[in-house]
Amino acid sequence: MTTLKNTFTNPASRRVAAGLAVAGLLLTAAACSSSADDASPGVAVAPAPSTTAATPTTQPIPIPSAPPTTATPPTPSAQTAATRRVLDQILESHRATGEFVGARIAVRDRTGTVTEVTSGTQTVDPASAPVDPDVPWNIGSVTKTFVAVVTLQLADEGRLDLDAGISRYFPSLPGAERITPRDLLQHRSGLHEYNDQPAVLQNMTRKWTPAELIAVAEAAGRVDEPGAAAHYSNTNYIVLGEIIEQVTGTRGRRRSARGSWSRWA
């Protein structure tokens, strides 16, 4: 809603206000010079002095109407520039605290317009090239968010039981009947982490299969019983990704071992 202050600081609004003020003064003067015949009933008016001159007829004075004070919507280019400034500030504030050496961020608004900015360099060397927005990056553990959401969606659709054992999906996995999708989501399955095992650390660029990474984790032994204390393990989300693929029939893409392998997402 436009405030009074904003209304009268606008040049067009000031002109309208001035017109209204002049019109008000003219109306007041006309009312004061009107005859007794024009007075409202019940109001005592002194008789006009006798004169031979014709009484002037009071003409209505037009009152200018104020135009609607609707704000002009910003142009798409202005919106994009404003969004870019905000994104720049977000990236630079986080880079300044040492959270990353380089990053890329993109936002798509409701009209489908994509605004993208980058910050920093491609490596830890400050002299290295700036971030290239056309180079795809592995988003790693961000895929866990998508895997968890799809798992819950399948449960909501009645296609997956969060509290049933996963032996139907992994019949050869020892104790799979006691591990549930809920345990996997909450990192309470007892499955070991594959990502810190020597076999994987020495072959980080290799494209591992889910079965291979699960085997690496199993070779390291279990960290706890299913349903016990939480132990963060990327292996849990590899297993969830495999379950989703079996339930939906959708196959994911192979990824390297670095980060979360949740390939379904």
C-alpha positions as CSV (number, residue, x, y, z in Angstrom):
1,M,0.0,0.0,0.0
2,T,1.4,3.4,-1.0
3,T,2.0,5.6,2.0
4,L,1.1,9.3,2.2
5,K,4.7,10.2,2.2
6,N,5.4,8.2,-0.9
7,T,2.4,9.7,-2.6
8,F,3.5,13.2,-2.3
9,T,7.1,12.6,-3.0
10,N,6.1,11.4,-6.5
11,P,6.1,14.4,-9.0
12,A,2.8,13.4,-10.6
13,S,1.2,13.0,-7.2
14,R,2.4,16.4,-6.2
15,R,0.8,17.9,-9.3
16,V,-2.4,16.2,-8.5
17,A,-2.3,17.4,-4.9
18,A,-1.7,21.0,-6.0
19,G,-4.6,20.8,-8.4
20,L,-6.9,19.5,-5.6
21,A,-5.7,22.4,-3.3
22,V,-6.4,25.0,-5.9
23,A,-9.8,23.5,-6.6
24,G,-10.6,23.5,-2.9
25,L,-9.7,27.2,-2.6
26,L,-11.9,28.1,-5.6
27,L,-14.8,26.1,-4.2
28,T,-14.5,27.9,-0.9
29,A,-14.4,31.3,-2.6
30,A,-17.5,30.3,-4.7
31,A,-19.3,29.2,-1.6
32,C,-18.6,32.5,0.2
33,S,-19.9,34.5,-2.7
34,S,-23.0,32.5,-3.3
35,S,-26.4,34.1,-2.8
36,A,-29.0,33.4,-0.1
37,D,-31.1,31.5,-2.6
38,D,-28.2,29.0,-3.0
39,A,-27.8,28.4,0.7
40,S,-28.8,25.1,2.3
41,P,-32.1,25.1,4.2
42,G,-31.9,26.0,7.9
43,V,-28.8,28.1,7.5
44,A,-29.3,31.9,8.2
45,V,-27.8,34.1,5.6
46,A,-27.6,37.9,5.7
47,P,-29.7,39.5,2.9
48,A,-27.7,40.7,-0.1
49,P,-27.6,44.4,-0.7
50,S,-29.9,45.8,-3.4
51,T,-28.1,46.1,-6.7
52,T,-29.0,46.3,-10.3
53,A,-26.2,44.2,-11.5
54,A,-27.0,40.7,-12.5
55,T,-26.0,38.0,-10.0
56,P,-23.2,35.9,-11.5
57,T,-23.9,32.3,-12.0
58,T,-21.6,30.0,-10.1
59,Q,-20.1,27.4,-12.5
60,P,-19.0,24.0,-11.2
61,I,-15.3,23.7,-11.0
62,P,-13.9,20.4,-12.3
63,I,-11.8,18.5,-9.7
64,P,-8.9,16.5,-11.1
65,S,-9.0,12.9,-10.1
66,A,-5.8,11.3,-8.9
67,P,-4.4,8.5,-11.0
68,P,-4.1,5.1,-9.3
69,T,-0.8,4.8,-7.4
70,T,0.1,1.3,-8.6
71,A,3.7,0.3,-8.6
72,T,5.3,-0.4,-12.0
73,P,6.5,-4.0,-12.0
74,P,10.2,-4.4,-12.7
75,T,11.3,-5.5,-16.1
76,P,12.7,-9.0,-16.5
77,S,16.2,-7.6,-17.0
78,A,15.9,-5.7,-13.7
79,Q,14.6,-8.8,-11.9
80,T,17.5,-10.8,-13.3
81,A,20.1,-8.2,-12.2
82,A,18.6,-8.0,-8.7
83,T,18.6,-11.8,-8.4
84,R,22.2,-11.9,-9.6
85,R,23.2,-9.4,-6.9
86,V,21.6,-11.5,-4.2
87,L,23.2,-14.7,-5.5
88,D,26.6,-13.0,-5.7
89,Q,26.3,-11.8,-2.1
90,I,25.4,-15.3,-0.9
91,L,28.3,-17.0,-2.7
92,E,30.9,-14.4,-1.7
93,S,29.8,-14.4,2.0
94,H,30.3,-18.1,2.2
95,R,33.5,-18.1,0.3
96,A,34.9,-15.4,2.5
97,T,34.5,-17.8,5.5
98,G,36.5,-20.5,3.7
99,E,33.6,-22.8,3.1
100,F,34.7,-23.5,-0.5
101,V,37.3,-22.2,-3.0
102,G,34.8,-22.1,-5.9
103,A,31.1,-22.6,-6.5
104,R,28.3,-22.1,-8.9
105,I,24.7,-21.4,-8.1
106,A,21.6,-21.2,-10.4
107,V,18.0,-20.2,-9.6
108,R,15.0,-20.6,-11.9
109,D,12.0,-18.4,-11.1
110,R,8.3,-19.0,-11.8
111,T,8.6,-17.7,-15.4
112,G,11.4,-20.2,-16.2
113,T,14.1,-17.5,-16.3
114,V,17.4,-19.0,-15.0
115,T,19.9,-16.7,-13.2
116,E,23.4,-18.2,-12.7
117,V,26.5,-16.8,-11.0
118,T,29.9,-18.3,-10.1
119,S,32.4,-17.4,-7.4
120,G,36.1,-18.3,-6.8
121,T,38.5,-20.6,-8.6
122,Q,38.5,-24.2,-9.8
123,T,41.2,-25.4,-7.4
124,V,42.7,-24.4,-4.1
125,D,45.4,-22.5,-5.9
126,P,44.2,-18.8,-6.0
127,A,46.0,-18.4,-9.3
128,S,44.0,-21.2,-11.0
129,A,41.2,-20.4,-13.5
130,P,37.9,-19.1,-12.3
131,V,34.9,-21.5,-12.0
132,D,33.6,-22.5,-15.4
133,P,29.8,-22.8,-15.2
134,D,29.8,-25.1,-18.2
135,V,31.8,-27.8,-16.4
136,P,29.5,-30.4,-14.7
137,W,30.2,-31.1,-11.1
138,N,29.4,-34.2,-9.0
139,I,27.0,-33.1,-6.3
140,G,27.9,-36.0,-4.0
141,S,25.9,-36.3,-0.9
142,V,23.2,-33.8,-2.1
143,T,21.7,-36.9,-3.8
144,K,20.8,-38.3,-0.4
145,T,18.1,-35.7,-0.1
146,F,16.5,-36.9,-3.3
147,V,16.9,-40.6,-2.4
148,A,15.3,-40.0,1.0
149,V,12.3,-38.1,-0.6
150,V,11.7,-40.8,-3.2
151,T,11.9,-43.5,-0.5
152,L,9.2,-41.7,1.5
153,Q,7.1,-41.1,-1.6
154,L,7.1,-44.8,-2.4
155,A,6.2,-45.6,1.2
156,D,3.3,-43.0,1.0
157,E,2.1,-44.7,-2.2
158,G,2.1,-48.1,-0.5
159,R,4.9,-49.5,-2.7
160,L,7.5,-49.7,0.0
161,D,7.2,-50.7,3.7
162,L,9.6,-48.6,5.8
163,D,9.5,-51.2,8.6
164,A,9.8,-54.4,6.6
165,G,13.1,-56.2,6.2
166,I,15.0,-55.7,2.9
167,S,15.7,-59.3,2.3
168,R,13.3,-59.4,-0.7
169,Y,15.6,-56.8,-2.4
170,F,18.9,-58.2,-1.0
171,P,18.4,-61.9,-0.4
172,S,22.2,-62.6,-0.2
173,L,22.9,-59.8,2.3
174,P,23.5,-61.3,5.7
175,G,20.8,-60.3,8.2
176,A,18.9,-58.3,5.6
177,E,15.6,-59.5,7.0
178,R,16.4,-57.4,10.2
179,I,17.4,-54.2,8.3
180,T,14.6,-51.9,7.3
181,P,14.4,-49.0,4.9
182,R,13.8,-46.8,8.0
183,D,17.1,-48.1,9.4
184,L,18.9,-47.1,6.2
185,L,17.3,-43.7,6.2
186,Q,18.4,-43.1,9.8
187,H,21.8,-44.6,9.4
188,R,20.9,-47.3,11.9
189,S,21.4,-50.4,9.7
190,G,24.8,-51.3,11.2
191,L,26.3,-51.3,7.7
192,H,29.9,-50.2,7.5
193,E,31.2,-47.2,5.5
194,Y,32.8,-48.1,2.2
195,N,34.3,-44.7,1.5
196,D,37.2,-44.9,4.0
197,Q,38.3,-48.4,3.1
198,P,41.8,-48.8,1.4
199,A,40.4,-50.5,-1.6
200,V,38.3,-47.5,-2.4
201,L,40.7,-44.8,-1.3
202,Q,43.3,-46.3,-3.7
203,N,40.8,-46.2,-6.6
204,M,38.8,-43.1,-6.2
205,T,38.4,-42.4,-9.9
206,R,37.1,-45.9,-10.7
207,K,33.4,-46.3,-11.5
208,W,32.3,-48.8,-8.9
209,T,29.1,-50.8,-9.0
210,P,26.7,-50.8,-6.1
211,A,27.4,-54.5,-5.4
212,E,31.2,-53.8,-5.3
213,L,30.9,-51.0,-2.8
214,I,28.5,-53.0,-0.6
215,A,31.0,-55.8,-0.7
216,V,33.8,-53.5,0.4
217,A,31.6,-52.3,3.3
218,E,30.7,-55.9,4.3
219,A,34.4,-56.9,4.2
220,A,35.0,-54.2,6.9
221,G,32.4,-55.8,9.1
222,R,29.3,-54.4,10.7
223,V,29.5,-51.4,13.1
224,D,26.4,-52.3,15.1
225,E,23.2,-54.2,15.1
226,P,20.3,-53.1,13.0
227,G,18.1,-50.5,14.7
228,A,20.9,-49.6,17.2
229,A,22.8,-46.3,17.5
230,A,23.2,-44.2,14.4
231,H,26.5,-44.5,12.4
232,Y,26.7,-42.4,9.3
233,S,27.5,-44.5,6.3
234,N,27.2,-43.8,2.6
235,T,26.5,-47.5,2.2
236,N,23.0,-47.0,3.5
237,Y,22.1,-44.8,0.6
238,I,23.6,-47.1,-2.0
239,V,21.3,-49.8,-0.6
240,L,18.3,-47.4,-0.7
241,G,19.2,-46.4,-4.3
242,E,19.2,-50.1,-5.3
243,I,15.8,-50.7,-3.6
244,I,14.3,-47.7,-5.4
245,E,15.5,-49.0,-8.7
246,Q,13.9,-52.4,-8.0
247,V,10.6,-50.9,-6.9
248,T,10.4,-48.4,-9.8
249,G,12.3,-50.1,-12.5
250,T,14.4,-47.0,-13.1
251,R,18.1,-47.4,-13.4
252,G,20.6,-44.8,-12.4
253,R,24.0,-43.8,-13.7
254,R,27.3,-45.1,-12.5
255,R,29.4,-42.8,-10.3
256,S,32.8,-42.8,-8.8
257,A,33.3,-43.8,-5.2
258,R,33.9,-40.3,-4.0
259,G,31.0,-38.8,-2.0
260,S,27.6,-40.4,-1.7
261,W,27.1,-42.9,-4.5
262,S,23.3,-42.7,-4.4
263,R,23.2,-43.2,-8.1
264,W,19.5,-43.4,-8.5
265,A,19.1,-39.7,-8.0
